[in-house]
C-alpha cells in the first residue's frame, strides 16, 4: 500500500510528463505500427496493435479479446494491481517529481472513463484569430462550425474544478453533443498539442454528425473525426464519425443507415490502426472501404487546397 505523503496524481499528470510510448517500453512492449503478440496472455498469432484514442491516449488493442487498455491499465494488468497503484508504480519507476504541478493538487484525481463519465462544464467565448486561422487551414467555415456546434472555449471545468484556461500557447475548442439529463456532453480538443500529450477530453460516446444527417441521401461517409465530418460537409457530402476508430457500431445503427442512404463508405485514417479498424467494420457490415492519399481528409485539404481536394474526393467516391 502506498504512503499518503505522495502527491495525488492522475492519468493526465503522468501523460503530460512521460511519453506514453516510454511507459509501454519500460514494461516490456516496444511501440510499433505493426500487429504483435499479446504481452499479457499466451498468443500464437499477432493480434494486438497500438492506436491513439479520441482523447489522444495511446491504446493497446487486443483484437481477439476485443479489449483496449492504456499504459496505466497495461501496467495494472501486468503486475496484478489497481490503476491507482499502477500510476504510483510508474511515478516511482520514472523517478518523477511532481510536487509543483498544480494539477495534482486537486482533491481527487480527474479520470475520464467509460464507466463513470466526468462532468464537463465550459465558458464559451467568440472565436479568436487563432481559432479562425486554424479552421481556415482546413477550409472550414463558420457555417460548418454553427451546423456542428463547435465553439471556442475560454474556461474548462472537470467535476466542478477549474481544469484549463484558453491561451495562445494552448488553445481549445469544444464539440457540443447536447445533454444527458442535466449534464452536458462535450468533446474538448486542444488543437495545438502534440500527439504524445492529451489532446482530447470527452464524456460522450455519441456519434458525431448524426443529428445533422438528412432523412435520406445518396452517399454517407463514416470517417474518424468530427473535423473530417465538417470537411466532408464543406465538400457537399454527408458524414458521421464515432468518438474513436475502435468504436463498435450496433448492427441496428448500420441497418438504419443502409435504409436511409444508397451507399455507405468507410474512410478511416490511412495508417495501421485505421486500416485495421476499417477492415473490421467493412467486413462485419459489408460496407465499402476507401483511403485518402494523405492520412485523412483534413490533412489532404490542408496540403492540396479546396479545389484539388474536391476533385480528388469526387473521383474517390464516384
Secondary structure, 3 states (H helix, E strand, C coil): CCCCCCCCCCHHHHHHHCCHHHHHHHCCCCCCCCCECCCCCCCCCCCEEEEECCCCCEEEEECCCCEEECHHHHHHHHHCCCHHHHHHHHHHHCCCCCCCCHHHHCCCCCCCCCCCCCCEEEEEECCCHHHHHHHHCCCCCHHHHHHCCEEEEEEEEECCEEEEECCCCCCCEEEEEEEECCEEEEEEECCCCCCCCCCEEECCCCCECCCCCCCCEEEEEEECCHHHHHHHHHCCCEEEECCCCCCCCCHHHHHHHHHHEEEEEECCCCCHHHHHHHHHHHHHHCCEECCCCCCCHHHHHHHHCHHHHHHHHHHHHC
